[in-house]
């Protein structure tokens, strides 16, 4: 039924498939930035925490009776450490973006997204009645121009703390533009929470920005925190509106109790091991800078590939040397890249040797 389409995908070296990779490979492809996805002590702590409650299952939507005491405790903790007034947990980062972008923009509003915003947000923008505009990636001047030349009831701007493919950090001036224009700012902290800032809480923390009523922070639990799920932090009014209008919250089963427990334990571990994690990250960043001349804001290393074919060849080159890296191809990105995650649990000397080999191989292809 889709034979021709699949042949075309394969011919363009864009075919994707699921694969179970060997545990012997050193993982430099996942978003498990801190290695918590392999931490058995964390798993045990999360399990024991769940056992203290009568129920270990959400069983229903949060708006029926799926809202668990652990959900509430985690939301309160997130608000406390991040400086927000109210929070709500969501099933995934994809659902969190869908909730925010499908629900908040109303008729006569303006929705403005960074052109590199996550696919979940771009998809959700197709569902709204508001006018939708993309602004040039990380460009506060273009954003300001759009906000100055469009009329709107409300404007909502969507950006990321660290962009998932390029690994670059949100331009600080975008906060200032949104403040000056008095518009809502959604910051997707999926790839910045847990790896950026003095307290590793993300871009608000890194820029020392105190959250205001026009700020919304969305973060995921499936990256640095080694779990699954997401959260939205904002003022009371916005969270109340979401729980009354966001379809991906109202009509979805509440997030997994165990996953919330694991993320809760992971964040406590980061608090405890904060300085050690930051030192390890600094060493890895130094190695990347020395070999590739690239400054990493978080833990995403992007290397350009000559073509989709070359990206796949370099991925195989890495596998033969015991490493798993990401070969990211269109339509996820405009031009094929290698996306490498030098997780802080990886031995720095091992990384240094491999990166030198990879750099030479990439040069000679």
N, C-alpha and C positions, 0 to 999 in steps of 0.2 A: 504493500500500500504506500510506503514511503521509500521504496527502493532507490529511486532516482535521487531523491534528496540526500539520502545517506551516502550514496556513491559520491555526490558532489562534495559533501563534508569531508569524506576520507581523502578525496583527490587534493583538497586544499590544505591537507594536514591539520584540520580543525576537529577531527573526530575525538570525542571524549568517551571514556568508559570508566566504570568503577573497578578498582583493583585492591586486593589485600596485599599490602607490602610487608616484606620480611621485617621482623623485629630486630634483625641484625643491622638494618640500615640506620644511620644517624639522621634523625628527623630535623631537616631544615626547611620543611615545606608547610607545616601546620601553623595555626595561629596560637598554639599553646606556648605563648612567649616565655613563661616562667617554669615550664616543665611540670605543672601541677597535674596534668592529665595522667602522669605516671607515678604520682605520689601516693603510695599505699597508706601511709600514716594519715594523710588528709582524708582519704576515702574512709578509713576506719573512724575517724573523728566525726565525719558527716553522718555515717551510718548510726553511730552511737547517739548522736544528737536527735536523729529522727525517731529512734526507739523511745525517747522520753515522752513522745506524744502518743495519744490513743490511736490516731489515724496517720497513715503514711501515704495517703492518696488524696489528691484534691477533689476527685469524684464528680465535679461539676464546674460550671462557669463560676467565676468570682462573684457574679451578680445573682447567683442562686444560693448555693451553700458550699462553693469550692474555695472560698477565702479562708485560709488556714492561719492559725496563730503564728506559725513560722513565717508566712508571707508578711504579716503585719510587723513582726519583730525585725525582719530584714529590711523592710521599707523604712522603718524608723531609724535603723542604724545607718542606712544609705543617706538619709536626709541629714542626720547628725554630722557625719564625716564630710559630706560634700557641701553643706551649708544651704540646702534647699528646704522649703517649707513642707512639701508633700510629695509622696512617691507612690508609684503603682508598679507591680511586677507584671511581666508579659511573657508569653510562651517562647518568643525568640526575637532576635534583632529584626528579622524580616517583618514579623508581626508588629513590633514596636513602631517601625517606620510606617507600616500600613495604617496602624491606629492613628498616629499623629497626622499624617498627611492626608488621609482620607477624611478625617473628622474635623480638623481645625479650620481649614480654609472654607469659607462660606461664599455665597453669591456676592459679587461686588468686592471680594477680597482679591489680593494679589499674592501669588505663591512664587517665590524666587529661589531657584536651586542652583548650587554650584554645578557646572556642567559635568564634573566628575563625581557627583553625588552617587551614593550606592544605588544599584539597580532596583532595590526594593522601594526606594523613594521615588525613583523615576516612574516605576510601574504604578505606584499609588497616585502619582500626580495626574494620571490619565482618568482617575475616577472623580475628580473634583469639578465643581461648578465655577470655581474661581479662575481668573486669568493666570496662566502659568508661563513663566519666563526663566530661561537659563542665563546665568552670568558667567563670564570668562573665569576659568579656574583660579581661585584664590586671589581674585582681583578686586580690591575694595573700591577702586575708582569706577570700575564698570558697574558694580553693585550700587554705588551712590548715584550714578547716572540713571540707572533703571528706576530707583526709588524716587528720584526727583522728576522724572518725566512721565510717570504713570499716576493716574488717580486711583484711589482705592479706599475702601472702608477700613480694612486692616491689611497689613502686609506681614507675611511670614517668610523668613529666610532660612534655608536649610544648608548646613555645612557639616564637614567632618573635622574632628580634632586632629587625627592623622589619617590621611587618605590611603585607602587599603591597597592600592596598586603601586602608586609612586612613593608612598611612605613619607610624603612631605607634610609639615605641620600647618595648621590653620593660621592664616595671616592675622596677627593681633589687631590690625586696623579694622577688620570686619566687625569686631565687637563695638568699636567706636562709631562706625557708620550706623549700625543698628540702634545704638544708644541715641545718637544724634537725631535719627529719623523716627525714633520711638516705635520700632517695629519688633515683632516677636522673632527671636533667634533660636532655632533648633540646632543643637550641636550633637552630632552623632559621635560618641566617644568610644565606639566599638574597639578601635585599634589604638587608642591613647590611654584609656583607663587601665591601670595596672603597670604601665611602662613609662609614664611621663609625669614630671612634676616632683616637687620636693617630697611629697607624700605618696607619689605614684598613683594619684587619683585622676590624672588626665590633664587636659589643656587648660581648664579653669584653674587648676592647681599650679600648673607650670607658669601661667601668666599672672598668678596671684589675683585673680578676678573674683570678687565677691558676687555670688549670684543675685540677680535682680528679678523683679516680677516679669520682665520681658524675656527672661532666659529659660530655656528648656534643655535639659540634659538627658540624652538617651544613651544608655550603655548596655553592653551585652555581657553575659556570663560565660560565653563559650570561647572566649579568647584567652586573655591573661589569667582569668580565674579558673580555667580548666573544667568548666561545667557546661550548662546549657540553659538558655533563657535570656531574659533582658529586663530592663527597668526603665521607667521614665520618671524624671524628677522635675518639678515645676512649682508654681504657686498653687494654693488651694483651689482656686477657681478653675484653672486649666485641668487639674487632675479630676475634679468633679465632673467637668464637661466631658472628658474622655470616657469616664466610666458610665456616662449616660448616652454617648453618641458614637464611640469608636467600636465598629462592628467586630474588629479582630480581638477586642477585649470581651465584649458582651456575649458573643456567640462561640467563643473558644473555651475549652476546658482550661481551668486555672493551671499555672505552671507546676511542674513536678516538684513535690516536697523534697525529695532527695537532692535534686539539682540545686534548689534554693539553699539547702543545708550545706552542700559542698561549697558553693560560692561564698556563703557566710564564713565558713571555716577558712577558705582561701584568703579572704580579705583580712581576717584576723592574723593569719600567718604572715601576710605582707607587712602588716603593722609591726609584728614581732621581729621580722628579718629585714626591715626596711633598708638599713645601711648596707647590709651584706648584698642585697639584690642590686642596689644602686652602684656599688663598687664593681660587681661582675658585669653589669651593663656597660659601665665606663670602659672596662678593659676590652670588651668586645667591640665597642664603638671605635676605640683607638686602633685596633687591628684592621677594621674595615676602612678607616681613614687612611692608614699607612699603605694598604695594598691597592685599594680601588680609588682612593682620593675622594670618597663619598662621605659626607657627614650624615649620620643617621640621627633623626630626632627621636624615633622610637626604636623598634627592632625589625624594621622592614628594609631589606636591601634590594633595590631594583637595578638590574643590569640589562641593557639593551641587547637584543638578539638580532641578527641580520635578517632572519625570516622565521616563519613558523617551523620550517624544517630544521633550521639551525638550533632553535630553542629545544626541540625534541632530541636532537643529537647531543646537546650539552646536558640535558637531563639524564640521558643514558650514560654519558661519560661520568657523571656524578655517581650514578648507581653502581657502576663497575668499581668505583673507589669507596663504596660503602656509605654514600650520602643520598638522601632524598631531597630534591629541590623542586620548586614549582616552575613549569613551563607554561606561561600564561599567554594565550593566543586570542585573536579576534573571535567573537565580538566583545569579549570581556574587556579587552584593551584595543586601542587603534592599531598599534604595532606590537608584535610579539616581544615579550620580555622574559627574563628569568626573575622570579620572585623568591628571595631567599630569606628565611627567618633564622638568624643566629641566636637560638634560644640560650638563655643565661645558664641553663644546666649543661651546656656543651663545653667540653674542655677547650680552653682558648688556644693552646698549642696545636691541637688537632685541627681547629678551625683555620688557624694561620697557614698550616701546611696545605690544606685543601684549597683555600682561597687563592693561594699562589698558583697552584696547578690549574684551577679553573680559569684564572685570568690569562694564563699562557695559552690554554686550549681555545678560549674565546677569541684571542688575538689571531690565532693561526687558522681559524675556520673561514 
